[in-house]
Amino acid sequence: MVTEAAGILSASSLWFWSLSGPFRLLSMVFRSPPPAPSPPGSVAALMAALAALGAPPVPEIFATMAEGPIPGGTNPGEAWLESHGRSLGHFVDGAWLKPAGRASLECPEASTGRVVATVPAGDSSDVAMAVAAAAAAAESWAGLGGPERGQRLSRLAATLAGDRGGALGALLALGEGRPLCRSLGAELELGLRLLRGLEPPGPGWAPLGVVAVVLEGPCSLLELLWNLGPLLAMGNAAVLLCPPAAAPALLLLAELCGEGAALPPGVLNVLAGPPALSRALRAHPEVTCVTFLGAAQEELRARLWGSPCRGPRLGRPRGGPRGGRVVAIVLDSADLDSAAAAIARAAAAPPATLPGGGCVVLAQDAVAAALQRRLRARLGGLRLGDPAEPGTEVGPLPPGVPPPEELLQEAREEGAQVFQAPLPALPGGGRRFCPPTLISGVAPTSRCLREPVPGPVLVLLPVRGPAEAVAVASALPHAAAAALWAQDITVALDTADRLPQGLVCLNAAELPEPCAADAHLEEVLREFGCPPWEQPPKVDEPLSPPLTVDDPGDPELAQAVAAARGAAPGWGRLPGAARARVLRAAAAALPGVPGSPEDGGSTCSTGGSLRAALLRWAVRAERAGGAVQEWPGGRVLLTRRPLGVLGVAWAWPRPLALELLPPALALGSCVVVVAPPGGLGAAQRLRKALVAAGLPGGVLTVLPGSCRGSGSRLARQRPDGLWLCGRDADCDWASAVGVPRVWGVPEGLLGAPGQDPPPGAERELELRCTRPRCLWLPGGAP
C-alpha cells in the first residue's frame, strides 16, 4: 500500500509539473471530474518517466510556484521563417522582391546572436522601386476616402488579433528581445485599438503622398502602429526602411496587410538595409515626408540635413524626443510592497514607447531603506530567459545597445552601492543579458542620473519630501514619464499636478500610452496630413543643402529666452480665468486707430481683428478643460498643458501678424518673437497694453533681427517650441532637432488681412502651442 501510494503521488507530481502553472492545476481540479484510478502497470511506467525527467516533488513546486513547460510550444515565428526557407527579400508592391546577385544581410537573434534569416542588402535601386510602387498606390488609396480607409485598417487589426499576431510577436521577440508577455499583451491591444476607427481630423485635409519611415533602433509593435496607423489613415503610402534585426517582423506585417483585402498592394513597402540608405529616401523627389523611429537625438543629428521649410517634410522623430526613462516617486504614505513590485516590473520591461532608458526611483527619506530592501528582493525574483517564452520577464538587451558596464563601474568608483541579482543559465551564455540591478547611494551629479542607463537598472535617490521630488524629477534629463505612489490622495494629486512629465501614473507603473485618446490622436493624425489652408507639398522641389549660418552669439536673445523660461511656470499655472482677464483688459486698452506706415502698423493688426482675437482666445482660456477616458484598471484624465517657451521667427514680407500671439499667451506659454525692425511698432504697443493689464515680465518679448537665419538663432537657445514664419526664417535640422516641436507656419493659416482665420485654424493653433498631458488614476473598470 505504501509503495502504491508513493507511485500515485509521483504520478500526480508528474501530471502537475507538466502543466504551465499551479493555478491551471487548481482550475482543472475544480472544473473536471476526478481521473480514473491508474492501473498498477501504469504506475510503474509513470514512476520511470518521473525519474527520467527529474521532476521536483509537489512540496517544492508549491514552495517555488515554478511553472513547467507548456505543451505544444511551437514558435510561430520560427515556423514562418521556415516556410520562407529563412531567406527573405524586400516586400514591394504586395510581392516579395529578391534582387539577383545581391549581397545578403544576416538577421541575428537578440538572445544568442545566431542567424535566424537573411535579407538582401537594399540599395538605391530598391528605393526607387519601392517609392514608385508607393506613389502609384497612393492616389488610389487616398481616393477611397477616410471612412473606407478606416474600415480597411480595422480589417488589419482583426488579422493581427488572430493567430498571425502571435507570429508577429514571436518575431519581435527574436529580433528585438522584448519579452513575449509584453508585446502580445496590453501593448498589442493598445496598438489594435489605435488602428480601429481612424479617420482624418476634419474636412479638407489631404494626404502628403509617399512617407518614408526609417527605423534607427529598437522599436516596439505599439510604437510602430502608433506611426503607421495615422500615416495610412490620412491616405498616405509608406516606404519603411529597417535594419536587418527588425526585418523579419516588419516583412511579416507587410505580408499580413494584404490578407483579407486590408490594404491594396504598394500602400506599405518594406526595405531592409543600412541606415545610410535613409539619405536616398530623403533625397528622392517623390518622398514628401520622412519620419524616424528608435533614434536618439544624437543619432538624428547625424542623419538629418536640409531644413524644416524646404525639401521633404520631417515627421516628428518619436524615437528621440518621445524616448526617455521613467521616474518613480515613492512618498512616505505609499504601499511599499505594491510600489516595489510595480517598479521592478517596469525595470524588467520598460514601457513600449520608452525603449531603453532605465528607471530613477525617488524615495522619501522615511521609507528609502525599507523600499531598497523590497526592491532587491523583487529584482532577485525576476525571471530572465528566452524572450519567446511566455514566462520570461527580462529579455536580452536590444540589438545595438551596449551593456551598461561602464556606467556601473563609474558609479562604484564614485562610492555608490551596486546590487545585481545572480544570472541563471541563459541562452548564448548570457552575453546579451544584463542582470537586474539596483544602484543606491549615488551623488546628485552622478552620470547614471544624467544619462539613461540601458537594461533592467534602477537608480535609487532619497528625497526629503514631495517638493524636492518634483524639483529633482523636473531637472532629470530624458525623464519622459512618471509614476507616483502615495496613499494620501491630496498629496498625490498635488504632486502629480506639479510634475512636468506628459504621462503620470498614480499608484501603478503600467503607464498606459495616451495615443488612443481622441485629443492626442488628432494631433498625431495631423502630423501626416496637409490642412486645407496649406499648399500640398511639391514632389519635384529639390532638397535644400545644409544651412551654414554663423553663430556669433546673441546675448540679448539668450537673455530673453532665459527670462521667458523663468516666467513660464508661474504664467502657465495661473487659472485660465486669470489669463483671460489680462487679455480682455489689453483688448480694451488697444488704440482703435491704425498704426503708422513707418512702424509697420495696419488696420488689421492694431484695430478690430486683433481685439477680436484677444477676446476669442480669452473665452477659450476660460473654457479650456479636459476629458476622462475609461481604461482597463482605471481612468485616464486627459488635458493639455502650456508648451513653455515658444520662439517665433518672422520673415514674411508682410508686417508681423499679431493674431499669432494671443493663442500662445491665452493657453499659458511664454513667447519670444524675432522680426525685422520695420514691423515691430504694433507689436510693441500690444506688449505695452498687455503689461499694463497685468502680464508678468518675460512672458512676451519682441526683438528686432534680420530675417535670414533667425530660426537657427532661436533654435540654438533650445525653446520648447519653434514657429518658422517664412522661408527666410528657416533653420537647419542640426540646430532644430533639439527643439521638441518645430512648425513651419503656413501663410494660409493667417487668412487675408482683416478676415477671420479659415475653419479649423484655431484648433491647429491650440494644438501647436500646447502639449498633451495624461494622468492615470487606478480603480474603476476591472
C-alpha positions, 0 to 999 in steps of 0.5 A: 500500500505504501509503495502504491501510494508513493507511485500515485503521488509521483504520478500526480507530481508528474501530471502537475509539473507538466502543466504551465502553472499551479493555478491551471492545476487548481482550475482543472481540479475544480472544473473536471471530474476526478481521473480514473484510478491508474492501473498498477502497470501504469504506475510503474511506467509513470514512476520511470518517466518521473525519474527520467525527467527529474521532476521536483516533488509537489512540496517544492513546486508549491514552495517555488510556484515554478511553472513547467513547460507548456505543451505544444510550444511551437514558435510561430515565428520560427515556423514562418521563417521556415516556410520562407526557407529563412531567406527573405527579400524586400516586400514591394508592391504586395510581392516579395522582391529578391534582387539577383546577385545581391549581397545578403544581410544576416538577421541575428537573434537578440538572445544568442546572436545566431542567424535566424534569416537573411535579407538582401542588402537594399540599395538605391535601386530598391528605393526607387522601386519601392517609392514608385510602387508607393506613389502609384498606390497612393492616389488610389488609396487616398481616393477611397476616402477616410471612412473606407480607409478606416474600415480597411485598417480595422480589417488589419487589426482583426488579422493581427488579433488572430493567430498571425499576431502571435507570429508577429510577436514571436518575431519581435521577440527574436529580433528585438528581445522584448519579452513575449508577455509584453508585446502580445499583451496590453501593448498589442491591444493598445496598438489594435485599438489605435488602428480601429476607427481612424479617420482624418481630423476634419474636412479638407485635409489631404494626404502628403503622398509617399512617407518614408519611415526609417527605423534607427533602433529598437522599436516596439509593435505599439510604437510602430502602429502608433506611426503607421496607423495615422500615416495610412489613415490620412491616405498616405503610402509608406516606404519603411526602411529597417535594419536587418534585426527588425526585418523579419517582423516588419516583412511579416506585417507587410505580408499580413496587410494584404490578407483579407483585402486590408490594404491594396498592394504598394500602400506599405513597402518594406526595405531592409538595409543600412541606415545610410540608405535613409539619405536616398529616401530623403533625397528622392523627389517623390518622398514628401515626408520622412519620419524616424523611429528608435533614434536618439537625438544624437543619432538624428543629428547625424542623419538629418540635413536640409531644413524644416521649410524646404525639401521633404517634410520631417515627421516628428522623430518619436524615437528621440524626443518621445524616448526617455526613462521613467521616474518613480516617486515613492512618498512616505504614505505609499504601499511599499510592497505594491510600489516595489513590485510595480517598479521592478516590473517596469525595470524588467520591461520598460514601457513600449514607447520608452525603449531603453532608458532605465528607471530613477526611483525617488524615495522619501527619506522615511521609507528609502531603506525599507523600499531598497530592501523590497526592491532587491528582493523583487529584482532577485525574483525576476525571471530572465530567459528566452524572450519567446517564452511566455514566462520570461520577464527580462529579455536580452538587451536590444540589438545595438545597445551596449551593456551598461558596464561602464556606467556601473563601474563609474558609479562604484568608483564614485562610492555608490552601492551596486546590487545585481541579482545572480544570472541563471543559465541563459541562452548564448551564455548570457552575453546579451543579458544584463542582470537586474540591478539596483544602484543606491547611494549615488551623488546628485551629479552622478552620470547614471542620473544624467544619462539613461542607463540601458537594461533592467537598472534602477537608480535609487535617490532619497528625497526629503519630501514631495517638493524636492521630488518634483524639483529633482524629477523636473531637472532629470534629463530624458525623464519622459514619464512618471509614476507616483505612489502615495496613499494620501490622495491630496498629496498625490494629486498635488504632486502629480499636478506639479510634475512636468512629465506628459504621462503620470501614473498614480499608484501603478507603473503600467503607464498606459500610452495616451495615443488612443485618446481622441485629443492626442490622436488628432494631433498625431493624425495631423502630423501626416496630413496637409490642412486645407489652408496649406499648399500640398507639398511639391514632389519635384522641389529639390532638397535644400543643402545644409544651412551654414549660418554663423553663430556669433552669439546673441546675448540679448536673445539668450537673455530673453529666452532665459527670462521667458523660461523663468516666467513660464511656470508661474504664467502657465499655472495661473487659472485660465480665468486669470489669463483671460482677464489680462487679455480682455483688459489689453483688448480694451486698452488697444488704440482703435486707430491704425498704426503708422506706415513707418512702424509697420502698423495696419488696420488689421493688426492694431484695430478690430481683428486683433481685439477680436482675437484677444477676446476669442482666445480669452473665452477659450482660456476660460473654457479650456478643460479636459476629458476622462477616458475609461481604461482597463484598471482605471481612468485616464484624465486627459488635458493639455498643458502650456508648451513653455517657451515658444520662439517665433521667427518672422520673415514674411514680407508682410508686417508681423501678424499679431493674431499669432500671439494671443493663442500662445499667451491665452493657453499659458506659454511664454513667447519670444518673437524675432522680426525685422525692425520695420514691423515691430511698432504694433507689436510693441504697443500690444506688449505695452497694453498687455503689461499694463493689464497685468502680464508678468515680465518675460512672458512676451518679448519682441526683438528686432533681427534680420530675417535670414537665419533667425530660426537657427538663432532661436533654435540654438537657445533650445525653446520648447517650441519653434514657429518658422514664419517664412522661408527666410526664417528657416533653420537647419535640422542640426540646430532644430532637432533639439527643439521638441516641436518645430512648425513651419507656419503656413501663410494660409493659416493667417487668412487675408488681412482683416478676415477671420482665420479659415475653419479649423485654424484655431484648433491647429493653433491650440494644438501647436502651442500646447502639449498633451498631458495624461494622468492615470488614476487606478480603480474603476473598470476591472 
